[in-house]
Amino acid sequence: MSVKIEESWKEVLGGEFEKDYFVRLTDFVKEEYRTTVCYPPGSLIFNAFQMTPWNNVKVVILGQDPYHGPGQAHGLCFSVNDGVPFPPSLYNIFKEIKDDIGTPVPPSGNLTRWAQQGVLLLNATLTVRAGQAGSHQNRGWETFTDAVIHALNKGKENLVFLLWGSYAQNKGKFIDTSRHLVLKARHPSPLSANSGGWFGNRHFSQANEYLQQHGKEPITW
């Protein structure tokens, strides 16, 4: 099957695209985009891979599924297009960065600049129906993104995995902590963050310290 995904990722994941689950997933997604409004735009479904090729990955952030409001999702977890108001989780991420390393809250919630530095912003589910959170879950995307994490876990060394909330932590539970740094915290959504366990996690400074210890450029958060 021909899937429009960045070439280095196609080499790593090529076998997935021929599997029965992915064929069924593709048929489902095509029909959803044909008959309903879905996000992100079709050309941006694999944007995380386009922005962060396999050889560039240094940090992995796991989200759940795309924002389901108009103009928000563009294929990078937690990120929104320029000019779109910050969703609460993203604002709390920026607030923690400011508290951790002093970087002011930026004017835009577009995280493309992170992706271009090697931060893979990966949602577990890559598409969603407008206004219906979780509507494309359990259709095969989770199997595909599990394969992505397995490939990174086995094929690379000294990555930083940022697992926020129980969903991400469960999805990344098999990551080899002797090869990679795994940092866990509560989810940055207001309900979770305000009950403790998000603010003060210092994940961003810890990630950079680890990258520098292993000869990699830190991320400009």
C-alpha atoms as a printed R data frame, in Angstrom:
    type eleno elety resid chain resno       x      y      z
1   ATOM     1    CA   MET     A     1   0.000  0.000  0.000
2   ATOM     2    CA   SER     A     2   1.253  3.488 -0.859
3   ATOM     3    CA   VAL     A     3   1.239  5.737  2.209
4   ATOM     4    CA   LYS     A     4   2.479  9.313  2.015
5   ATOM     5    CA   ILE     A     5   4.908  9.373  4.924
6   ATOM     6    CA   GLU     A     6   8.448 10.697  5.198
7   ATOM     7    CA   GLU     A     7  10.907  8.356  3.468
8   ATOM     8    CA   SER     A     8  13.069  7.385  6.446
9   ATOM     9    CA   TRP     A     9   9.956  6.436  8.401
10  ATOM    10    CA   LYS     A    10   8.638  4.509  5.424
11  ATOM    11    CA   GLU     A    11  11.787  2.382  5.518
12  ATOM    12    CA   VAL     A    12  11.388  1.717  9.240
13  ATOM    13    CA   LEU     A    13   7.625  1.140  9.235
14  ATOM    14    CA   GLY     A    14   7.030 -0.125  5.707
15  ATOM    15    CA   GLY     A    15   5.888 -3.544  6.842
16  ATOM    16    CA   GLU     A    16   3.024 -2.051  8.854
17  ATOM    17    CA   PHE     A    17   1.339 -0.623  5.786
18  ATOM    18    CA   GLU     A    18   0.779 -4.076  4.287
19  ATOM    19    CA   LYS     A    19  -0.811 -5.584  7.392
20  ATOM    20    CA   ASP     A    20  -4.529 -6.324  7.474
21  ATOM    21    CA   TYR     A    21  -5.219 -3.925 10.334
22  ATOM    22    CA   PHE     A    22  -3.682 -1.015  8.439
23  ATOM    23    CA   VAL     A    23  -5.616 -1.804  5.273
24  ATOM    24    CA   ARG     A    24  -8.849 -1.772  7.306
25  ATOM    25    CA   LEU     A    25  -7.762  1.425  9.066
26  ATOM    26    CA   THR     A    26  -7.054  3.128  5.742
27  ATOM    27    CA   ASP     A    27 -10.483  2.182  4.387
28  ATOM    28    CA   PHE     A    28 -12.141  3.523  7.540
29  ATOM    29    CA   VAL     A    29 -10.225  6.824  7.504
30  ATOM    30    CA   LYS     A    30 -10.879  7.416  3.801
31  ATOM    31    CA   GLU     A    31 -14.607  6.868  4.307
32  ATOM    32    CA   GLU     A    32 -14.672  9.153  7.362
33  ATOM    33    CA   TYR     A    33 -12.917 11.967  5.511
34  ATOM    34    CA   ARG     A    34 -15.250 11.478  2.529
35  ATOM    35    CA   THR     A    35 -18.486 11.584  4.507
36  ATOM    36    CA   THR     A    36 -17.768 13.763  7.577
37  ATOM    37    CA   VAL     A    37 -15.526 16.588  8.740
38  ATOM    38    CA   CYS     A    38 -12.333 15.183 10.264
39  ATOM    39    CA   TYR     A    39  -9.105 16.589 11.666
40  ATOM    40    CA   PRO     A    40  -6.305 17.168 10.956
41  ATOM    41    CA   PRO     A    41  -6.493 17.909  7.208
42  ATOM    42    CA   GLY     A    42  -5.699 14.759  5.235
43  ATOM    43    CA   SER     A    43  -2.345 16.089  4.078
44  ATOM    44    CA   LEU     A    44  -1.232 16.539  7.707
45  ATOM    45    CA   ILE     A    45  -2.194 13.147  9.179
46  ATOM    46    CA   PHE     A    46   1.471 12.088  9.180
47  ATOM    47    CA   ASN     A    47   2.856 15.571  9.879
48  ATOM    48    CA   ALA     A    48   4.728 14.439 13.015
49  ATOM    49    CA   PHE     A    49   6.805 12.091 10.874
50  ATOM    50    CA   GLN     A    50   7.299 14.678  8.144
51  ATOM    51    CA   MET     A    51   8.571 17.277 10.605
52  ATOM    52    CA   THR     A    52  10.783 14.841 12.567
53  ATOM    53    CA   PRO     A    53  12.491 12.241 10.356
54  ATOM    54    CA   TRP     A    54  13.692  9.010 11.956
55  ATOM    55    CA   ASN     A    55  17.342 10.070 12.176
56  ATOM    56    CA   ASN     A    56  16.424 13.363 13.885
57  ATOM    57    CA   VAL     A    57  14.361 11.987 16.783
58  ATOM    58    CA   LYS     A    58  15.741 12.916 20.206
59  ATOM    59    CA   VAL     A    59  12.615 13.354 22.323
60  ATOM    60    CA   VAL     A    60   9.198 11.692 22.083
61  ATOM    61    CA   ILE     A    61   6.032 13.236 23.544
62  ATOM    62    CA   LEU     A    62   2.931 11.038 23.493
63  ATOM    63    CA   GLY     A    63  -0.558 12.484 23.178
64  ATOM    64    CA   GLN     A    64  -3.895 10.716 22.870
65  ATOM    65    CA   ASP     A    65  -5.824 12.016 19.865
66  ATOM    66    CA   PRO     A    66  -5.994 15.234 17.829
67  ATOM    67    CA   TYR     A    67  -7.884 18.346 18.871
68  ATOM    68    CA   HIS     A    68 -11.379 18.107 17.411
69  ATOM    69    CA   GLY     A    69 -12.197 21.799 16.996
70  ATOM    70    CA   PRO     A    70 -11.918 23.707 13.693
71  ATOM    71    CA   GLY     A    71  -8.452 24.960 12.768
72  ATOM    72    CA   GLN     A    72  -6.681 23.460 15.780
73  ATOM    73    CA   ALA     A    73  -5.078 20.136 14.829
74  ATOM    74    CA   HIS     A    74  -2.209 19.960 12.372
75  ATOM    75    CA   GLY     A    75  -0.731 16.553 13.080
76  ATOM    76    CA   LEU     A    76   1.478 17.343 16.091
77  ATOM    77    CA   CYS     A    77   0.287 16.372 19.563
78  ATOM    78    CA   PHE     A    78  -0.576 19.264 21.910
79  ATOM    79    CA   SER     A    79   0.190 21.764 19.097
80  ATOM    80    CA   VAL     A    80  -2.204 24.195 17.416
81  ATOM    81    CA   ASN     A    81  -1.894 26.331 14.315
82  ATOM    82    CA   ASP     A    82  -0.682 29.921 14.540
83  ATOM    83    CA   GLY     A    83  -3.396 32.291 15.715
84  ATOM    84    CA   VAL     A    84  -5.428 29.605 17.503
85  ATOM    85    CA   PRO     A    85  -6.009 30.196 21.238
86  ATOM    86    CA   PHE     A    86  -4.028 27.867 23.503
87  ATOM    87    CA   PRO     A    87  -5.965 24.812 24.688
88  ATOM    88    CA   PRO     A    88  -5.667 24.555 28.493
89  ATOM    89    CA   SER     A    89  -3.210 21.630 28.407
90  ATOM    90    CA   LEU     A    90  -0.863 23.501 26.109
91  ATOM    91    CA   TYR     A    91  -0.995 26.601 28.291
92  ATOM    92    CA   ASN     A    92  -0.038 24.470 31.298
93  ATOM    93    CA   ILE     A    93   2.881 23.005 29.321
94  ATOM    94    CA   PHE     A    94   4.147 26.499 28.551
95  ATOM    95    CA   LYS     A    95   3.659 27.551 32.175
96  ATOM    96    CA   GLU     A    96   5.770 24.618 33.383
97  ATOM    97    CA   ILE     A    97   8.495 25.473 30.834
98  ATOM    98    CA   LYS     A    98   8.542 29.056 32.132
99  ATOM    99    CA   ASP     A    99   8.773 27.859 35.737
100 ATOM   100    CA   ASP     A   100  11.400 25.232 34.862
101 ATOM   101    CA   ILE     A   101  13.822 27.029 32.569
102 ATOM   102    CA   GLY     A   102  12.535 30.610 32.391
103 ATOM   103    CA   THR     A   103  11.371 30.652 28.771
104 ATOM   104    CA   PRO     A   104   8.426 33.069 28.464
105 ATOM   105    CA   VAL     A   105   5.066 31.793 27.245
106 ATOM   106    CA   PRO     A   106   5.300 32.159 23.437
107 ATOM   107    CA   PRO     A   107   2.821 34.075 21.276
108 ATOM   108    CA   SER     A   108   1.903 30.960 19.270
109 ATOM   109    CA   GLY     A   109   0.959 27.421 20.246
110 ATOM   110    CA   ASN     A   110   2.485 26.021 17.057
111 ATOM   111    CA   LEU     A   111   5.088 23.449 18.148
112 ATOM   112    CA   THR     A   112   6.595 22.911 14.706
113 ATOM   113    CA   ARG     A   113   9.777 24.514 16.063
114 ATOM   114    CA   TRP     A   114  10.078 21.648 18.567
115 ATOM   115    CA   ALA     A   115   9.436 19.034 15.900
116 ATOM   116    CA   GLN     A   116  12.149 20.486 13.691
117 ATOM   117    CA   GLN     A   117  14.633 20.137 16.566
118 ATOM   118    CA   GLY     A   118  13.914 16.439 16.999
119 ATOM   119    CA   VAL     A   119  10.836 16.266 19.223
120 ATOM   120    CA   LEU     A   120   8.450 13.648 17.834
121 ATOM   121    CA   LEU     A   121   4.984 14.911 18.775
122 ATOM   122    CA   LEU     A   122   3.050 11.674 18.430
123 ATOM   123    CA   ASN     A   123  -0.638 11.148 19.109
124 ATOM   124    CA   ALA     A   124  -1.764  7.584 19.737
125 ATOM   125    CA   THR     A   125  -4.644  8.162 17.323
126 ATOM   126    CA   LEU     A   126  -3.813 10.305 14.292
127 ATOM   127    CA   THR     A   127  -7.319 11.350 13.193
128 ATOM   128    CA   VAL     A   128 -10.627 12.369 14.778
129 ATOM   129    CA   ARG     A   129 -14.141 13.330 13.703
130 ATOM   130    CA   ALA     A   130 -14.997 17.008 14.246
131 ATOM   131    CA   GLY     A   131 -16.465 17.657 17.667
132 ATOM   132    CA   GLN     A   132 -16.190 14.027 18.761
133 ATOM   133    CA   ALA     A   133 -13.164 13.336 20.942
134 ATOM   134    CA   GLY     A   134 -11.949  9.759 20.699
135 ATOM   135    CA   SER     A   135 -14.146  8.984 17.695
136 ATOM   136    CA   HIS     A   136 -11.329  7.269 15.753
137 ATOM   137    CA   GLN     A   137  -9.957  5.262 18.666
138 ATOM   138    CA   ASN     A   138  -9.801  1.462 18.499
139 ATOM   139    CA   ARG     A   139  -9.757  1.419 14.702
140 ATOM   140    CA   GLY     A   140  -6.089  0.530 14.289
141 ATOM   141    CA   TRP     A   141  -4.187  3.738 14.877
142 ATOM   142    CA   GLU     A   142  -3.062  2.566 18.320
143 ATOM   143    CA   THR     A   143  -1.550 -0.575 16.792
144 ATOM   144    CA   PHE     A   144   0.354  1.562 14.304
145 ATOM   145    CA   THR     A   145   1.662  4.028 16.886
146 ATOM   146    CA   ASP     A   146   2.638  1.147 19.188
147 ATOM   147    CA   ALA     A   147   4.773 -0.102 16.286
148 ATOM   148    CA   VAL     A   148   6.366  3.355 16.059
149 ATOM   149    CA   ILE     A   149   7.294  3.306 19.751
150 ATOM   150    CA   HIS     A   150   8.611 -0.256 19.541
151 ATOM   151    CA   ALA     A   151  10.796  0.744 16.569
152 ATOM   152    CA   LEU     A   152  12.197  3.745 18.432
153 ATOM   153    CA   ASN     A   153  12.769  1.723 21.593
154 ATOM   154    CA   LYS     A   154  14.739 -0.966 19.784
155 ATOM   155    CA   GLY     A   155  16.297  0.992 16.948
156 ATOM   156    CA   LYS     A   156  17.681  4.009 18.786
157 ATOM   157    CA   GLU     A   157  19.510  4.810 22.014
158 ATOM   158    CA   ASN     A   158  19.402  7.648 24.514
159 ATOM   159    CA   LEU     A   159  16.007  9.057 23.592
160 ATOM   160    CA   VAL     A   160  13.885 10.987 26.060
161 ATOM   161    CA   PHE     A   161  10.270  9.845 26.381
162 ATOM   162    CA   LEU     A   162   7.884 12.285 28.067
163 ATOM   163    CA   LEU     A   163   4.836 10.354 29.263
164 ATOM   164    CA   TRP     A   164   2.131 12.599 30.670
165 ATOM   165    CA   GLY     A   165  -0.910 10.966 32.193
166 ATOM   166    CA   SER     A   166  -1.895  7.341 32.676
167 ATOM   167    CA   TYR     A   167  -2.793  6.771 29.031
168 ATOM   168    CA   ALA     A   168   0.678  7.738 27.747
169 ATOM   169    CA   GLN     A   169   2.392  5.899 30.595
170 ATOM   170    CA   ASN     A   170   0.518  2.710 29.823
171 ATOM   171    CA   LYS     A   171   1.284  3.019 26.115
172 ATOM   172    CA   GLY     A   172   4.991  3.438 26.849
173 ATOM   173    CA   LYS     A   173   5.276  0.884 29.629
174 ATOM   174    CA   PHE     A   174   7.540 -1.426 27.597
175 ATOM   175    CA   ILE     A   175  10.204  1.231 26.878
176 ATOM   176    CA   ASP     A   176  13.651  0.058 27.967
177 ATOM   177    CA   THR     A   177  14.761  2.452 30.702
178 ATOM   178    CA   SER     A   178  18.318  1.160 30.494
179 ATOM   179    CA   ARG     A   179  18.550  2.589 26.953
180 ATOM   180    CA   HIS     A   180  16.346  5.656 27.237
181 ATOM   181    CA   LEU     A   181  15.226  8.286 29.745
182 ATOM   182    CA   VAL     A   182  11.533  7.954 30.604
183 ATOM   183    CA   LEU     A   183  10.000 10.896 32.472
184 ATOM   184    CA   LYS     A   184   6.459 10.591 33.853
185 ATOM   185    CA   ALA     A   185   4.029 13.153 35.225
186 ATOM   186    CA   ARG     A   186   0.331 13.801 35.566
187 ATOM   187    CA   HIS     A   187  -1.405 15.020 32.412
188 ATOM   188    CA   PRO     A   188  -1.195 18.810 31.872
189 ATOM   189    CA   SER     A   189  -4.984 19.158 31.492
190 ATOM   190    CA   PRO     A   190  -6.415 21.512 34.152
191 ATOM   191    CA   LEU     A   191  -8.332 18.841 36.076
192 ATOM   192    CA   SER     A   192  -5.214 16.712 36.423
193 ATOM   193    CA   ALA     A   193  -2.574 19.440 36.640
194 ATOM   194    CA   ASN     A   194  -4.355 21.418 39.339
195 ATOM   195    CA   SER     A   195  -4.628 18.361 41.563
196 ATOM   196    CA   GLY     A   196  -0.844 18.063 41.742
197 ATOM   197    CA   GLY     A   197   1.795 16.109 39.879
198 ATOM   198    CA   TRP     A   198   2.184 18.268 36.782
199 ATOM   199    CA   PHE     A   199   3.608 21.599 37.893
200 ATOM   200    CA   GLY     A   200   7.157 21.304 39.124
201 ATOM   201    CA   ASN     A   201   7.985 18.165 37.135
202 ATOM   202    CA   ARG     A   202  11.016 19.885 35.519
203 ATOM   203    CA   HIS     A   203  10.834 17.554 32.530
204 ATOM   204    CA   PHE     A   204  12.193 20.128 30.111
205 ATOM   205    CA   SER     A   205  15.416 20.848 31.971
206 ATOM   206    CA   GLN     A   206  15.869 17.148 32.750
207 ATOM   207    CA   ALA     A   207  15.435 16.251 29.081
208 ATOM   208    CA   ASN     A   208  18.056 18.759 28.037
209 ATOM   209    CA   GLU     A   209  20.506 17.651 30.690
210 ATOM   210    CA   TYR     A   210  20.180 14.048 29.499
211 ATOM   211    CA   LEU     A   211  20.604 14.998 25.834
212 ATOM   212    CA   GLN     A   212  23.739 16.992 26.611
213 ATOM   213    CA   GLN     A   213  25.156 14.142 28.695
214 ATOM   214    CA   HIS     A   214  24.850 11.951 25.601
215 ATOM   215    CA   GLY     A   215  26.383 14.419 23.163
216 ATOM   216    CA   LYS     A   216  23.169 15.750 21.684
217 ATOM   217    CA   GLU     A   217  22.026 19.317 21.194
218 ATOM   218    CA   PRO     A   218  19.461 20.393 23.797
219 ATOM   219    CA   ILE     A   219  15.994 21.481 22.742
220 ATOM   220    CA   THR     A   220  15.143 25.169 22.676
221 ATOM   221    CA   TRP     A   221  11.827 24.818 24.431
